[in-house]
Amino acid sequence: MLTMSLVSPGSHRFDPGPCFRSNAVRTRAARVKAALVEATPRITVPAKRDITKLLAAGGGGDRTEDLQAEARAMTRAANFTTYSSELLAAKYGSRPIKVVQRTLEILIALGSFALKLYLDQRKGVFDGNKRMRAIELRKIFTRLGPTFVKLGQGLSTRPDLCPPEFLDELSELQDALPTFPDAEAFSCIEKELGLPLDSIYSSISPSPIAAASLGQVYKAQLKSSGHIVAVKVQRPGIEEAIGLDFYLIRGLGIFINKYVDIITSDVVALIDEFARRVYQELNYVQEGQNARRFKKLYADKEEILVPDIFWDYTSGKVLTMEWVEGVKLNEQIAIERQGLKVLDLVNTGIQCSLRQLLEYGYFHADPHPGNLLATPDGKLAFLDFGMMSETPEEARSAIIGHVVHMVNRDYEAMARDYYALDFLSPDVDVSPIVPALQNFFDDALSYTVSELNFKTLVDGLGAVFYQYPFNVPAYYALILRSLTVLEGLALYADPNFKVLAASYPYFAKRLLTDPNPYLRDALIELLFKDGRFRWNRLENLLEEGSKDRDFSAKDALQPVLKLLLAPDGEVLRVLVIKEAVRVTEAVVLGTVIDTYNSIPVPMRNLISNGNLAKPLMANDMEIQSLIELRDQIYRIWGQLSLSRDFDPMLLQPIVQVLQQPEARSLGGRVIGGITQRLAARLLQQLLRPPSSTLSTSSTS
């Protein structure tokens, strides 16, 4: 966690001091450091450079200089250790005393907890004591140190491994730990960067601004440029500590895989994946590169802020990052004191998270409140890029399709989605899962999906996952955690906030504009039912999609036309022709009705004895239906024309598409269908027997 909030309780105020005179600071190292951290005279901070001159990943300078600085940082981290279960086994297999000591410490803590669970089971009070035991487990993980704090946070995202009560408690784990001595931190900086502390900084905070499980953060001013920076320093001996713990935990995972049938997931594989991520967090150069990539992808939006990395002052164990003034996103009063609204910031976070998860697939996997700051100018700042993850490309579309199936309450399709999402192996029969999904969603969706609380959805799905042989991929568990955290923050400000409702505009926009074949099929599935086009669904999608700032009318029209005219689109073309005929009839007859209603009453009586249904050969219900359809078409066109980039020239590419042979054939079939329909009405009117007219008149 890289917390940069200066308003949180207990934080240290920092007033950067000027550069020290070299002949005064080199007399004695200890006095140098003491003077350095206590320096408080005021200085003029250099003005911020033009953003167009900054490299997306860098802390200043042109691209060449920045790349060279990054290369030097990578050289300093060349000996970084990556996770290897084989190397850990070789290392700790020959150190039995150390292994036994740590094993006993862990067994005493976790063994007593397991015994309590066993006794609860025997006494029949297991369910009643779940909440209490979950609290105890959270405290045990905190006491056992960094590895178990990280493990607890990881388990809090695994609904297939933990009951809901444990998920709730473990999600509250904070990775704050006691600080380590400042002298050790300063020594680490000098060793890693190869420079005396006084030659790097004009001043540095006398104690950490924040402490986390893997390191602690200082606020400093660079001597070379005057920039105010956050300096994250890795905790001494952390690699040794987590290495031994993961060696032991993996051994436990092997035991669970062999002998514990209640857990269906491959525990060893989960532990290995988790260990790899934690080890990656130890490499601060990798974290800097993660920040650079994240900034390039998502900081194009003016409301998102990602701090720059100063590569010349970064190594495997020291990360120097632009200081961000801000308030933690869960400090609502402090945010409102700055004239900002928490819900606006949360909505920004949701939209950015959706882009991360479903657009580019590269996302921040640890968005807890300490890593999300509200800046004074209203931006949402993302911090701490040690734990990142990626959504597989095929899964991004499958997730959106899953939402469509949920809206349609197509539980069989929802169950099949779990194959594409890699939740289930292809040999698993999904038929027993369908009733469980139906039982949950029929109750949960008693209102609209947009009114469904996301946490309720996660808990309900978690209960299903827990009962059946699901293997929730790491990326999906982290997605749930990300959106749950954001909804939790919003609920502090507004108990009625619904993250799904806030996400709707993005999903609608993607369905309407994305040319991905999977999403095109999902859109067709949503709009067509039983051979009829659901105009109300299209209207709702356009209404929601237009709320997204990136919605484009052009993008919403062209992909659908191209799909319609594709060589394999004949089935869809038949449906569209039928619907086009119905719509044209509604527009034509609606115009006739409007014209009829605009003429004087005596002339109406002369034409049809005051009853328009007779010349139209339609009853009042059919006329009402035609008018409603016509009005709906006009509303939909109005929504498109009000799009931010609507221009008549937008139709030019569409006209080009319509010039294709398939389009000309389609147009002819539509015109033919319309002609036949109107001709049939005319013939019915002309050939109607006089007796029928009299009968109708007498009964009207």
N, C-alpha and C positions, 0 to 999 in steps of 0.2 A: 504494500500500500504506500503510495506516495501522496501524503496529504499535505496540501499547501493552503490551509485555511488559517488566516491570522486572527480570526475572531472567535475561534473555539476556546473554551475555558482551558486555562493552563498553558496556552501557547505563549511563546516568547516574542516580545516586540523586538524588532531588529532595525537599527539605524545604520546603514552602511558607512564605513569610514573611508578616509582617503588612502592613497597609496603610501606605504611607509618608505622612508629613506633607507636605501640598502645598507649604508654604513652603520645605521643605528640598529638594524634588526638582525644582523648576523653575529652579534657579539656572543650571544648564548641562545641555543635552540629553545630552551624552555621558556626564557623570557620573551622570545619572539612570539611563540604560540600564545602565551598568556596575554601579551599586548594585542595580538592580532584578533583574538576572539572577543576582547573587551572594547575594541575601538568603536567609538560612537560619533565622532565629529561628522557634520553634515557634508555631503558632496553633491555636486550636480550630476545627475544620472544622464548619460547620453540619450539623445532623442532616438526613438525607435526608427529603424530603417524602413524605407519604402518596401512594402510587402512584395512588390513585383520583383525586387532584387534579391529576395531571400529564396533559397532553395527549399523546396517543400520539406526536406528532411533535415536541413542543416540549421546551425545557429548563427549564420551570417557568412559573408563572403560569397564569391562567385562559385559556380558549380565545380570547377576544377579544384579549387582550394578545398571545398567541402568534401569532395570524393577522396582527395589525398588525406585529409584529416580522418575520414572514416576508415581508410586503409590502415593508417597508423593505429587507430583504436583496435582494429581487428588483429593487428600484429601483437598488441599488448594482451589480447585475450586468446592468443594462439594456443595456449596450453589449457584452455577451458575443458573441463571434464564433462562428458556426456553420459547419460544413463546407460548402464549395461548390467543386466542381472548376472551375467557370467563373471564380469570383473568384480562385482560386489561379493559374489560367492567365493572367488579366489582370495579376495582381500580379507574378508572376515571369517572365512573358514579356518584360517590359521591363527585366529585370535580368540580362542575359546573363553578366556576369562572375561574379556570385555563384552563378549556376546552374552555370557551367562548373567553378568551384572545388569545389563540393560533388559534382558529377557525377564529377570525377576521383577524389576521395577514395573515393566509393562504388565506382566502376569498378575501381580498383586492388585494393580489398579483395575485392569479389565476382568480378571478372574472373579474378584468380589462382585463386580457388576453382573457378570454372567450368572453367578450363583443366585443373585437376587432375582434375575429373570426366570431362572429355573424354579425357584421357590414360588414365585408369582404364578407360574404355570401350574404347579402342583396344587396350589391353594385355590385355583380358579379365579384369580384376581388380576390376571395378566392384562386384560383389556382396560380394567379400571385404573391400573397403575402405569399405563403407558406414558402419560404426560410426565409423571414424577420421574420415571426412569429415563426419559428423554433429557430432562434437565440434568440428572446426574451424569449422563454420558457426555453432555456438553462440557460440564465442569472437569470431568476426567481428561478429555482431550486437551482442554486448555492447560491443565497441570502437566501433562506429559510433554508439552513443548511444540515447536514449530511443525514437525512432521504431522503430528496428530491434529493440530489446528487445521492444517491444510487438508488432511484426510477428512475431518469433520465437515469442512466446507464442501469438499467433493461429494461426500455422502448426502449432503443437503440437496443435491441436484439429482439424486438417483431414486425416483419413485418406484423403480423395480426392485430396489434393495431394502428400502425403509418404509415403514408405515407412515401415514401422514403426520402423526404426533411427533415422530422423530425428525421428520423433514422440517417441521416448524421450528423446533428447538435448535437443531444444528445450523439452520440458516441464520440464526442470531449470533453465531460464533464470530467474534471480532479477532482479527489477527494481530492485535496490539499486545506486545510483550514488554517486560522491563528492558530498559535501555542497557547497552554495554558501555564501558568507560570511554569517554571522549578521547583520551590519549591513544587508545587502540584504534579508534576511528581515524584520527589524524595521521597516525603512523601508517595505516592502510592506504590513505590517500597518497602520501609521499612515496610509498613503495610502488603503488600501482602506476602512478603518473611519472615517477622518476624525477620529481622536482620538490624542493623545499616548500612547505606550506605557504610561507610568506611571499614566495615568488609567484604563486598561483592566485591568491586572493588578497584583496585589499582588507577584507574583514570577513569573519565567519561567525555565526551564532555560537555562543559559549556552550550551548547544550542542544540536543536534538529538538527540532520542531515537531517531529513525529517519529514513532517507533513501530516497526512491523515485525512479522515473524522472521523475515529473512534479512532485514536491514533497518537502518534508521536514517532520517533525513535532516540535513542542516541547511540553513539559508546563508548564502554568501554572496560576495561581489567579486567578479573576476577582475584581476589587476590589469590585464591586458586591454580590456574593452570597456570595463565599467558596468557590464551587464549584471543584473541581479539574477541569481540562479538558485536552483534547488540541487543539493548534492546528496545523492543517496549512496550510503556506504554499507557494504555487506557485513553481516554479523560474523565475527571471527569463529572459525571452527564449524560453520553451518554445514559445509559439505560433508564433513566427517559425521556430524550428528544425523543428518537425514539419510546418509548412505547406510549407516548401521540400522536405522529404523526401517528403511525400505527392504533391507536384507531380511529382517525378521518378519515384517509384514507379508512379504512375498512367500515366506515359508508357511505362514498361517494360511495364505490364500491357496497354496497347494493342498493343504490339509482340508480346507473347506470344499474345494472342488471334488475331492475324493470321497468325503464322508458326510457332507451336509446336503441332503437332497432338497431342502426347502428353498435354497437359493439356486435358481436355474441359470443365472448368468455365469460366464467364465470369469471368476473373481481374479485369477492370476493375470488375465489379459487386461482387466480394468486397472489393477494395481500397476502394471507395467506402463499403461498409457498415462496414468496419473503421475507416476514417478518421472516419466520423460518430460511432462509439462513442468513439474516443479524444478527439475534440473535445468530446463531452459530458462526458468525465471532467475536462476543463479547467474546466468550470463548476461550482464548488463549491456554489452554491446548488441546482443541479439534483441534485447528490449528496446534499445535505441533504434534499431532497424525496423522493429515492429511499429514503433511510433511514427517513423518516417513513412512507412507504407500506409498506415492508418490515416495519416494527415493527407497524403496524396489522394486517397480514395474519398474521404468524407469531409475534409475541411474546406471543400469548395462551396459549402453552404455558409453564408455569413454568420449564422447563429451558432456554428460549431467552432470551438477553439481546441487546437492540439499544440502543446508547447514544442518549441524547437529543441534539438539536441546539440550540445557543444562537444563535438567529437574529439577535439584536442585535449579535453579534460574528462574523457570517458575511457573506461577499461572494463575488463571482465568483472571487477568488483566495485567499481566506482562509476556512477552515472551522473552526469551534469546536464541538467535540463533547465530550460527557461522557467523562471519563477512565475507562477500564476496567482495573482491576487483573486481571492474568491471565498465563497462560503459553501460549506458542505450542503448538498441538496436536501438533507433531512433537517436542516436548521431553518425552519419556516419563518420564524419571527425575524431572524437576522436578514433573511432574503427579502421579506416584505418591508423591512426598515430601509432597504435600498430602493424601494419603489418597484420591485419586481414581483412577479406572480409565479408561485411554485408550479401551478398547472401548466403555464406556458412553457416552462423549462422542461417539465416532464413530457409534454407533447413533443417538444423538440427531440428529447431523448428517444421517445418511441419511434418517431419518424426516422431518426438516424439508425436506430437499432434494426428497423425493418429493412433499410437499405443494406445494412451490414449483413443481415441474416439471409435475405432473399434476392438481393441484387448482385452484389459482388462476392458474397459468401465468406468474407474475411471479417471476423467480429471480435469485439472486446469481450472476453469471457469472464471478467470479474468486475462487473459494474456496480459494486456496492457503494453506499453513499459517500464514503471517504474518497472514492475515485471519480466522483462527479461533482464539479464545482459550478456555482453560479457566479459569474464575473460581474463586477459593478456595471458594465455596459450591457448586461442581459444575455451574454453568451453562455452556452453550456460547454464547460471545459472537461475533456476526458483526460485522466491521468493513469499512470501505472499500466504499462503495456507488456508486463512480464508474461501474463497468461492470455494468449490469443488462441482462437480456434477457427476452423473453416467449415462451412456447410457445403457438402458435395453438390455439384451442379445439378445432378438429377434429383436430389432431395429438395432443392429450392422450389422447383415447379411442383413437386409432389406435395409439399406443405400447403401451397396455395390451393391445389386441387383438393386437398383434404378439407380445407375450410369450405370449399364449394359443396362438397359432399355433406358436410355438417349442416350447412344452410338448407340443403335439400332433404336432410334426414335420410340420406341413402346409406344405411348402416352397413350393408354388404359391400358397397364401394369403399366405405371408410375402412372396413376390415382389410380389404385387398390393398389399400394404400400402404399398409404396414409392411408389405413386401418391398415396395419401391423405397420406403423410408429405411429399409434394412432393420426393422424391428423384429421381423420374424424370418426364419429361414424358409425357403420355398416349399419344403416338405411338411410344414405345419399347416394343419387344417384350420381355417379361420371360422368355420361355421359355428363352433361353440362360443366364439367371441362375440358374434353378432348380437345375440340376446343381451349380453352384458352391456354392450354399447347402447342398445336400444333402451334398456331399463334406465340407464343413467341419463341419456340425452333427452328422452321423452319427458323426464321430470325436469332436467336442467333447462330445456328449451321451451318450457311452458309459456315463456314470453318470447321476445325476439333474441337473436344471437347477440345483437349489440348491447342488450341489457344484461348479458351473462357476465358475471364476475370472473376474471381470468384465473384467480386463485381457486375458485370453485371448480372451474374446468380442469385445472391441473390436478387438484386433489381427486376429482372423480376419475380422471384418466389414470392417475397414479394407483388408485384402488383396483382398476381393471388390470393394469400392468402387473401389479403385485400378485394377482390371482392366476395369471396365465403365463405361458412361457415366452414372455417378451425379453428382448435384450436391447435395452435403450442405448443407442449410440451416444458417445460422449458429446457430439456436437448438439444433439437434440436436448440432452439434459441441460447443457449450458444455455441453450436458447430459452428453455422454460425458466431457468434461474434469472436470466437477464430481464425478461418481460415481467416476471413476478416481482423482482426488485423495483422496477419502475412503477408498477401498479401500487406496490406497497407505499412508495414515497408519495404518490398522488393521493392515496386514501387518507393520509394525514391531513391534507388540505381540503379534500372533498370526499366524504364517506360514500358518495354516490358515483364516484368516478369509475368508468369502465374502460379498461385498456383495449378491449376488442372493438368498442365503438370508436375509440380514437384511431384504431388501426384500419378501420373500414375504408377510408378514402384511398389508402395505399393499395389495399387488395383490389378494390374496384378499378383503380387506374391500371394496375398490372393486368387484370383480366381483360380490360378493354383495349389495351395498347400493345401488349407483349406478343410478338409473332411466334413465340415458342409453341411448337405443335401441341405439347401437353396442355398448355394453357388455352390454346384455341379450342381444343376438345372440351376442356372444362367449361369454357364460355358457352359453347353450343349446348352442353348438357344443362347448364343453368337456364338458358333462354328458351329451349324447346322442351315441351312435355306433351306426350300423347299426340304428336303431330301438329301441335299448335304453338305459335310463338307467344311468349309471355312478355307482352309489352311493359307491364308493370315492373318486371325484373330489370328490363333495360333502362327504364326511366329511373329506377332506384340506383342502379349502377352508375348512370351518368350523373345523377344528383350527388352521390357520394364521391365518385371519382373526380368531379370538378372541384371538390374541396382541396384536393392535393395540388400544391403549387406547380408541380411538374406535369399536370394533365394537359394533353394536347388533343384538340379535336381531329387534327390531321392524323395523328397516331392512332386514334380510336376508330377511324373509318377505313384506312387502307388495309390493315391486316385482315379484317373481316372480308373485304371484297376479294382479296387475293385468295383467301381460303375458299370462298364461295366459287371462284373460277378455277380452282385447282382441278387437274384431270380426274382425281378420285373424289370429287365433291358432288357427284350426281345426286346422291340421296339427299344431301343438304339442299341442292338446287331445287329439287322437287318440293321440299317444304317451303323454301323461300318463294318460289313461284306462286304457290298456293296462298301464302301470306301476303305477297305483293298484290295479288288480285283482290284479296279481301280489303287491304288498305286502300287501294285505288278506288274501289267501289265505295268505301266509307267516305273518302274525300269528295268524290263526284256527287254522290247522293247527299252528303252533308252540304255541299254547295247548293244543290237543288233545294234542299230544305231551307237554307238560309235565304235563298232568293224568294222562295214561296212565302216565308214569314215576313219578308220586307214589302210585299205588295199589299194594297188596300184589301180590307176584309170583303167587300162586295165582289171583287175579282176572284178572291179565293173561293167563295161560294159558287161562283160561276164555273170555276175550273173543276172543283172536286166536291162541291157541296160542303166545304169546310173541313173535309177529312183528307189529309195528304196521304194517308196509308193506302187509299184506293188506287191512285195513279201509280204509286211506287210498288204496288203489289207486295206490301210489307205490313206487318202488324206493328202496334205501338212499341212493343218490347224490342223488336228488331231495329226499328228506327232509333230508339234510345241507345241501343248497343252500338250502332253505326256512328252516331254522334259522339259517344264517349271515346270510341276508337280514334275517330278523326281528331278530336281535341287532344288526345294523348299523343298522337303523332306530332301535332303542332307544338306541344310542350317539349317533346324530345328534340325537335329541331331547334326550338328556342334555347334549350340547354346547350346544344352544340354551338349555336351562333354566339352565345355569350362566353364561350371559352376564351381564355386570355389571348390566344394567338389566332382567333378566327379571322379569316379573310376569304373573300370569294375566290382568290387565287389558290386557296387550299384545294379547291375542287379540280384544279388542273391535273395533278397526278392521278386523281380518281378517274377523270375523263380518259386519261391515257390507258388506265387499266381496263376501262369499259370498251375500249376500241379493240381489245383482243377478240379472236373468233368466238371463244366460249361466251364472252360477254354479249356479243351481238346476237348469238343464238338464244341466250338467256332473255335478253330484252324482247326478242320476237315472241318467245313463249309467254312472257308476261303480258305483252300487248294482246296476243291471241286469247289468253285466258280472260283478260278484262273485257275484250270485245264480246266473247261468248257469254259472259255473265250479264253484261248490260243488254245484249241482244235478247237473252232469255227473258229478262224482266219486261222488255218492250213487247215481245211476242205474247207473254202472258197477259199483258194489258190489252193488246189488240184482239187476241182471241178469246178473251174472257166473255162468257155468255151474258146477255142482258139480265137474265134471271139471277145470276150470281151477284150482279151489281145491286139489283133491287133488294136481294136478301141481305147483302152487307149493309145497305143503307138503312133497312128497317131495324137492324140489330144494333146500329151504331148510336 
